[in-house]
Amino acid sequence: MQADDTHEWYLDRLSAYIDGELDAAEALEVAAHLASCEQCSADYSLLLSTVESMRQHLPPLKAPNALRQRIVAGIREPSQPIPARERTIRTARSYRAWALAASVVAMIGVAYGIGARASSSPSAGETAEAMLTAHVRSLQLGHLTDVVSTDQHTVKPWFTGKLDFSPAVPRLESEGFPLVGGRLDYVGHRAVAALVYQRRAHIINVLTYPSESAANVPPHLETRRGFQIANWSAGGMAYWAVSDLNADELRTFCTLMREADVAR
Ligand SMILES: [Zn+2]
């Protein structure tokens, strides 16, 4: 085999490896690489958990198909044609395509992360990346909410005792952003409150935790892999909103969240 020194050769084969479709020589080569490469091993774990989740929850996971299509469509936009991968996508069964998209997200993250880090501070870029990963993971694994409720008076107390802070849970349904629920999440070794809102078919994850600085910072929006990510801080809390919603509507949402936070 002529494995090149990039990780892509291995990443391209992870789906087939999981499905036992590689010949023995290639399977051995992939196994050996996974044992020695932290990066590919992490992608493999993500892919494996996605595949297992699809196997267990195939009907409930139908909704994220739109997300998968966005991701697969997004792969074709950057000018980095990788024929083998595209061929795999075309012939993949549905869960394979979905699982593959997860690994491609990881690869594109590597490619895009370099550019993103050059233009913003490393910690901000890395945090944005982690927030985006949390958003995608919540949709992939069918673990969007731990508490399902449209009522702020149910969601807010639910966090009590689970976190050492109490997140503001504004009610924005009259503005067209109904509350879906909340969950605990862990981002960058930190427990965060995830508030889930909805705009039509678009899910908005709001990840919030106590800010290191007391400064109030207005929302800053950026696009990563086709997702909008907004970051602001208010009242000693940092907020990250992540969605596939368009930038204008997400900006409106952030403004409403901030106003509600100031008003409470
Ligand atoms: Zn590797």
Residues whose N, C-alpha, C, O or C-beta is under 5 A from the ligand:
A	BS01	ZN	H7 C37 Q39 C40
